[in-house]
């Protein structure tokens, strides 16, 4: 995703992201411009920076909640 698409994606989910959406946001394959990703395990907050100087932050949704909301692919559910 381009930086503006990534920002809009995070904003459209009110900076609360889980399941497959979380994997998409932190993927350096889908977002090659990202150069730093940091997770605070106490607060579950991700902070990310890209090569263009943009900053992103959001809270990671607990796995169980993402599963209940249908945000996890069925295949992943069976593997866990």
Secondary structure, DSSP 8 states (H G I E B T S, - for coil): --HHHHHHHHHHTTTEE-HHHHHHHH-TTT-TTEEEEEEETTTTEEEEEETTS-EEEEEE--HHHHHHTT-S-HHHHHH-
